[in-house]
């Protein structure tokens, strides 16, 4: 499972849907999105 920071880093690295990183709704949603 990835943490908010990990997901954030991946999004920023790819430059795709970085908005989720800035305003994450919840860890579960983040994992589902990833």
mmCIF file as Biopython writes it, N, C-alpha, C and O atoms, coordinates in Angstrom:
data_model
#
loop_
_atom_site.group_PDB
_atom_site.id
_atom_site.type_symbol
_atom_site.label_atom_id
_atom_site.label_alt_id
_atom_site.label_comp_id
_atom_site.label_asym_id
_atom_site.label_entity_id
_atom_site.label_seq_id
_atom_site.pdbx_PDB_ins_code
_atom_site.Cartn_x
_atom_site.Cartn_y
_atom_site.Cartn_z
_atom_site.occupancy
_atom_site.B_iso_or_equiv
_atom_site.auth_seq_id
_atom_site.auth_asym_id
_atom_site.pdbx_PDB_model_num
ATOM 1   N N  . UNK A ? 1  ? 0.847  -1.205 0.000   1.0 0.0 1  A 1 
ATOM 2   C CA . UNK A ? 1  ? 0.000  0.000  0.000   1.0 0.0 1  A 1 
ATOM 3   C C  . UNK A ? 1  ? 0.877  1.248  0.000   1.0 0.0 1  A 1 
ATOM 4   O O  . UNK A ? 1  ? 1.925  1.286  0.646   1.0 0.0 1  A 1 
ATOM 5   N N  . UNK A ? 2  ? 0.441  2.254  -0.723  1.0 0.0 2  A 1 
ATOM 6   C CA . UNK A ? 2  ? 1.233  3.489  -0.791  1.0 0.0 2  A 1 
ATOM 7   C C  . UNK A ? 2  ? 0.671  4.549  0.151   1.0 0.0 2  A 1 
ATOM 8   O O  . UNK A ? 2  ? -0.539 4.618  0.370   1.0 0.0 2  A 1 
ATOM 9   N N  . UNK A ? 3  ? 1.545  5.364  0.698   1.0 0.0 3  A 1 
ATOM 10  C CA . UNK A ? 3  ? 1.086  6.427  1.592   1.0 0.0 3  A 1 
ATOM 11  C C  . UNK A ? 3  ? 0.774  7.676  0.781   1.0 0.0 3  A 1 
ATOM 12  O O  . UNK A ? 3  ? 1.098  7.744  -0.404  1.0 0.0 3  A 1 
ATOM 13  N N  . UNK A ? 4  ? 0.154  8.656  1.406   1.0 0.0 4  A 1 
ATOM 14  C CA . UNK A ? 4  ? -0.185 9.891  0.680   1.0 0.0 4  A 1 
ATOM 15  C C  . UNK A ? 4  ? 1.069  10.483 0.055   1.0 0.0 4  A 1 
ATOM 16  O O  . UNK A ? 4  ? 1.046  10.922 -1.095  1.0 0.0 4  A 1 
ATOM 17  N N  . UNK A ? 5  ? 2.158  10.498 0.807   1.0 0.0 5  A 1 
ATOM 18  C CA . UNK A ? 5  ? 3.407  11.085 0.286   1.0 0.0 5  A 1 
ATOM 19  C C  . UNK A ? 5  ? 3.890  10.312 -0.934  1.0 0.0 5  A 1 
ATOM 20  O O  . UNK A ? 5  ? 4.294  10.909 -1.932  1.0 0.0 5  A 1 
ATOM 21  N N  . UNK A ? 6  ? 3.849  8.997  -0.855  1.0 0.0 6  A 1 
ATOM 22  C CA . UNK A ? 6  ? 4.310  8.184  -1.988  1.0 0.0 6  A 1 
ATOM 23  C C  . UNK A ? 6  ? 3.470  8.485  -3.225  1.0 0.0 6  A 1 
ATOM 24  O O  . UNK A ? 6  ? 4.002  8.707  -4.313  1.0 0.0 6  A 1 
ATOM 25  N N  . UNK A ? 7  ? 2.151  8.488  -3.044  1.0 0.0 7  A 1 
ATOM 26  C CA . UNK A ? 7  ? 1.266  8.768  -4.176  1.0 0.0 7  A 1 
ATOM 27  C C  . UNK A ? 7  ? 1.558  10.161 -4.719  1.0 0.0 7  A 1 
ATOM 28  O O  . UNK A ? 7  ? 1.615  10.379 -5.929  1.0 0.0 7  A 1 
ATOM 29  N N  . UNK A ? 8  ? 1.742  11.098 -3.788  1.0 0.0 8  A 1 
ATOM 30  C CA . UNK A ? 8  ? 2.024  12.481 -4.182  1.0 0.0 8  A 1 
ATOM 31  C C  . UNK A ? 8  ? 3.293  12.524 -5.029  1.0 0.0 8  A 1 
ATOM 32  O O  . UNK A ? 8  ? 3.313  13.153 -6.087  1.0 0.0 8  A 1 
ATOM 33  N N  . UNK A ? 9  ? 4.337  11.866 -4.574  1.0 0.0 9  A 1 
ATOM 34  C CA . UNK A ? 9  ? 5.606  11.861 -5.306  1.0 0.0 9  A 1 
ATOM 35  C C  . UNK A ? 9  ? 5.410  11.243 -6.692  1.0 0.0 9  A 1 
ATOM 36  O O  . UNK A ? 9  ? 5.925  11.759 -7.684  1.0 0.0 9  A 1 
ATOM 37  N N  . UNK A ? 10 ? 4.673  10.149 -6.755  1.0 0.0 10 A 1 
ATOM 38  C CA . UNK A ? 10 ? 4.469  9.494  -8.054  1.0 0.0 10 A 1 
ATOM 39  C C  . UNK A ? 10 ? 3.720  10.415 -9.007  1.0 0.0 10 A 1 
ATOM 40  O O  . UNK A ? 10 ? 4.079  10.535 -10.178 1.0 0.0 10 A 1 
ATOM 41  N N  . UNK A ? 11 ? 2.662  11.073 -8.491  1.0 0.0 11 A 1 
ATOM 42  C CA . UNK A ? 11 ? 1.884  11.977 -9.344  1.0 0.0 11 A 1 
ATOM 43  C C  . UNK A ? 11 ? 2.759  13.122 -9.819  1.0 0.0 11 A 1 
ATOM 44  O O  . UNK A ? 11 ? 2.737  13.482 -10.996 1.0 0.0 11 A 1 
ATOM 45  N N  . UNK A ? 12 ? 3.535  13.698 -8.899  1.0 0.0 12 A 1 
ATOM 46  C CA . UNK A ? 12 ? 4.391  14.830 -9.273  1.0 0.0 12 A 1 
ATOM 47  C C  . UNK A ? 12 ? 5.436  14.368 -10.279 1.0 0.0 12 A 1 
ATOM 48  O O  . UNK A ? 12 ? 5.741  15.079 -11.236 1.0 0.0 12 A 1 
ATOM 49  N N  . UNK A ? 13 ? 5.983  13.172 -10.061 1.0 0.0 13 A 1 
ATOM 50  C CA . UNK A ? 13 ? 7.009  12.654 -10.965 1.0 0.0 13 A 1 
ATOM 51  C C  . UNK A ? 13 ? 6.425  12.488 -12.367 1.0 0.0 13 A 1 
ATOM 52  O O  . UNK A ? 13 ? 7.064  12.842 -13.358 1.0 0.0 13 A 1 
ATOM 53  N N  . UNK A ? 14 ? 5.232  11.959 -12.441 1.0 0.0 14 A 1 
ATOM 54  C CA . UNK A ? 14 ? 4.609  11.755 -13.750 1.0 0.0 14 A 1 
ATOM 55  C C  . UNK A ? 14 ? 3.985  13.041 -14.252 1.0 0.0 14 A 1 
ATOM 56  O O  . UNK A ? 14 ? 3.857  13.252 -15.458 1.0 0.0 14 A 1 
ATOM 57  N N  . UNK A ? 15 ? 3.593  13.912 -13.308 1.0 0.0 15 A 1 
ATOM 58  C CA . UNK A ? 15 ? 2.955  15.166 -13.721 1.0 0.0 15 A 1 
ATOM 59  C C  . UNK A ? 15 ? 1.510  14.928 -14.128 1.0 0.0 15 A 1 
ATOM 60  O O  . UNK A ? 15 ? 0.926  15.719 -14.869 1.0 0.0 15 A 1 
ATOM 61  N N  . UNK A ? 16 ? 0.930  13.819 -13.633 1.0 0.0 16 A 1 
ATOM 62  C CA . UNK A ? 16 ? -0.456 13.498 -13.989 1.0 0.0 16 A 1 
ATOM 63  C C  . UNK A ? 16 ? -1.349 13.547 -12.745 1.0 0.0 16 A 1 
ATOM 64  O O  . UNK A ? 16 ? -1.053 12.895 -11.744 1.0 0.0 16 A 1 
ATOM 65  N N  . UNK A ? 17 ? -2.424 14.307 -12.803 1.0 0.0 17 A 1 
ATOM 66  C CA . UNK A ? 17 ? -3.352 14.409 -11.670 1.0 0.0 17 A 1 
ATOM 67  C C  . UNK A ? 17 ? -2.622 14.785 -10.395 1.0 0.0 17 A 1 
ATOM 68  O O  . UNK A ? 17 ? -2.827 14.168 -9.350  1.0 0.0 17 A 1 
ATOM 69  N N  . UNK A ? 18 ? -1.780 15.786 -10.481 1.0 0.0 18 A 1 
ATOM 70  C CA . UNK A ? 18 ? -1.045 16.247 -9.301  1.0 0.0 18 A 1 
ATOM 71  C C  . UNK A ? 18 ? -2.007 16.884 -8.307  1.0 0.0 18 A 1 
ATOM 72  O O  . UNK A ? 18 ? -1.676 17.040 -7.132  1.0 0.0 18 A 1 
ATOM 73  N N  . UNK A ? 19 ? -3.194 17.252 -8.774  1.0 0.0 19 A 1 
ATOM 74  C CA . UNK A ? 19 ? -4.180 17.888 -7.891  1.0 0.0 19 A 1 
ATOM 75  C C  . UNK A ? 19 ? -4.512 16.965 -6.725  1.0 0.0 19 A 1 
ATOM 76  O O  . UNK A ? 19 ? -4.691 17.429 -5.599  1.0 0.0 19 A 1 
ATOM 77  N N  . UNK A ? 20 ? -4.596 15.668 -6.985  1.0 0.0 20 A 1 
ATOM 78  C CA . UNK A ? 20 ? -4.918 14.715 -5.916  1.0 0.0 20 A 1 
ATOM 79  C C  . UNK A ? 20 ? -3.877 14.818 -4.813  1.0 0.0 20 A 1 
ATOM 80  O O  . UNK A ? 20 ? -4.195 14.707 -3.629  1.0 0.0 20 A 1 
ATOM 81  N N  . UNK A ? 21 ? -2.643 15.028 -5.210  1.0 0.0 21 A 1 
ATOM 82  C CA . UNK A ? 21 ? -1.558 15.139 -4.239  1.0 0.0 21 A 1 
ATOM 83  C C  . UNK A ? 21 ? -1.770 16.366 -3.360  1.0 0.0 21 A 1 
ATOM 84  O O  . UNK A ? 21 ? -1.559 16.317 -2.148  1.0 0.0 21 A 1 
ATOM 85  N N  . UNK A ? 22 ? -2.189 17.463 -3.981  1.0 0.0 22 A 1 
ATOM 86  C CA . UNK A ? 22 ? -2.375 18.710 -3.235  1.0 0.0 22 A 1 
ATOM 87  C C  . UNK A ? 22 ? -3.560 18.595 -2.279  1.0 0.0 22 A 1 
ATOM 88  O O  . UNK A ? 22 ? -3.482 19.047 -1.137  1.0 0.0 22 A 1 
ATOM 89  N N  . UNK A ? 23 ? -4.649 17.997 -2.736  1.0 0.0 23 A 1 
ATOM 90  C CA . UNK A ? 23 ? -5.839 17.889 -1.885  1.0 0.0 23 A 1 
ATOM 91  C C  . UNK A ? 23 ? -6.385 16.460 -1.898  1.0 0.0 23 A 1 
ATOM 92  O O  . UNK A ? 23 ? -7.411 16.190 -2.524  1.0 0.0 23 A 1 
ATOM 93  N N  . UNK A ? 24 ? -5.698 15.544 -1.204  1.0 0.0 24 A 1 
ATOM 94  C CA . UNK A ? 24 ? -6.129 14.139 -1.160  1.0 0.0 24 A 1 
ATOM 95  C C  . UNK A ? 24 ? -7.368 13.980 -0.286  1.0 0.0 24 A 1 
ATOM 96  O O  . UNK A ? 24 ? -7.416 14.509 0.825   1.0 0.0 24 A 1 
ATOM 97  N N  . UNK A ? 25 ? -8.365 13.258 -0.778  1.0 0.0 25 A 1 
ATOM 98  C CA . UNK A ? 25 ? -9.597 13.073 0.005   1.0 0.0 25 A 1 
ATOM 99  C C  . UNK A ? 25 ? -9.347 12.087 1.144   1.0 0.0 25 A 1 
ATOM 100 O O  . UNK A ? 25 ? -9.670 12.391 2.292   1.0 0.0 25 A 1 
ATOM 101 N N  . UNK A ? 26 ? -8.788 10.935 0.861   1.0 0.0 26 A 1 
ATOM 102 C CA . UNK A ? 26 ? -8.497 9.962  1.916   1.0 0.0 26 A 1 
ATOM 103 C C  . UNK A ? 26 ? -7.546 8.902  1.371   1.0 0.0 26 A 1 
ATOM 104 O O  . UNK A ? 26 ? -7.421 8.742  0.157   1.0 0.0 26 A 1 
ATOM 105 N N  . UNK A ? 27 ? -6.882 8.183  2.258   1.0 0.0 27 A 1 
ATOM 106 C CA . UNK A ? 27 ? -5.904 7.176  1.816   1.0 0.0 27 A 1 
ATOM 107 C C  . UNK A ? 27 ? -6.569 6.132  0.925   1.0 0.0 27 A 1 
ATOM 108 O O  . UNK A ? 27 ? -6.007 5.743  -0.098  1.0 0.0 27 A 1 
ATOM 109 N N  . UNK A ? 28 ? -7.755 5.676  1.304   1.0 0.0 28 A 1 
ATOM 110 C CA . UNK A ? 28 ? -8.441 4.645  0.521   1.0 0.0 28 A 1 
ATOM 111 C C  . UNK A ? 28 ? -8.658 5.134  -0.911  1.0 0.0 28 A 1 
ATOM 112 O O  . UNK A ? 28 ? -8.366 4.415  -1.866  1.0 0.0 28 A 1 
ATOM 113 N N  . UNK A ? 29 ? -9.169 6.354  -1.059  1.0 0.0 29 A 1 
ATOM 114 C CA . UNK A ? 29 ? -9.413 6.891  -2.400  1.0 0.0 29 A 1 
ATOM 115 C C  . UNK A ? 29 ? -8.101 6.962  -3.177  1.0 0.0 29 A 1 
ATOM 116 O O  . UNK A ? 29 ? -8.058 6.655  -4.369  1.0 0.0 29 A 1 
ATOM 117 N N  . UNK A ? 30 ? -7.040 7.368  -2.496  1.0 0.0 30 A 1 
ATOM 118 C CA . UNK A ? 30 ? -5.745 7.474  -3.162  1.0 0.0 30 A 1 
ATOM 119 C C  . UNK A ? 30 ? -5.323 6.123  -3.714  1.0 0.0 30 A 1 
ATOM 120 O O  . UNK A ? 30 ? -4.907 6.023  -4.869  1.0 0.0 30 A 1 
ATOM 121 N N  . UNK A ? 31 ? -5.428 5.078  -2.891  1.0 0.0 31 A 1 
ATOM 122 C CA . UNK A ? 31 ? -5.037 3.748  -3.358  1.0 0.0 31 A 1 
ATOM 123 C C  . UNK A ? 31 ? -5.903 3.341  -4.552  1.0 0.0 31 A 1 
ATOM 124 O O  . UNK A ? 31 ? -5.398 2.792  -5.531  1.0 0.0 31 A 1 
ATOM 125 N N  . UNK A ? 32 ? -7.191 3.608  -4.469  1.0 0.0 32 A 1 
ATOM 126 C CA . UNK A ? 32 ? -8.087 3.230  -5.562  1.0 0.0 32 A 1 
ATOM 127 C C  . UNK A ? 32 ? -7.699 3.968  -6.835  1.0 0.0 32 A 1 
ATOM 128 O O  . UNK A ? 32 ? -7.653 3.371  -7.910  1.0 0.0 32 A 1 
ATOM 129 N N  . UNK A ? 33 ? -7.422 5.256  -6.719  1.0 0.0 33 A 1 
ATOM 130 C CA . UNK A ? 33 ? -7.051 6.055  -7.889  1.0 0.0 33 A 1 
ATOM 131 C C  . UNK A ? 33 ? -5.761 5.515  -8.494  1.0 0.0 33 A 1 
ATOM 132 O O  . UNK A ? 33 ? -5.638 5.393  -9.713  1.0 0.0 33 A 1 
ATOM 133 N N  . UNK A ? 34 ? -4.808 5.197  -7.638  1.0 0.0 34 A 1 
ATOM 134 C CA . UNK A ? 34 ? -3.514 4.718  -8.129  1.0 0.0 34 A 1 
ATOM 135 C C  . UNK A ? 34 ? -3.750 3.398  -8.854  1.0 0.0 34 A 1 
ATOM 136 O O  . UNK A ? 34 ? -2.805 2.794  -9.361  1.0 0.0 34 A 1 
#
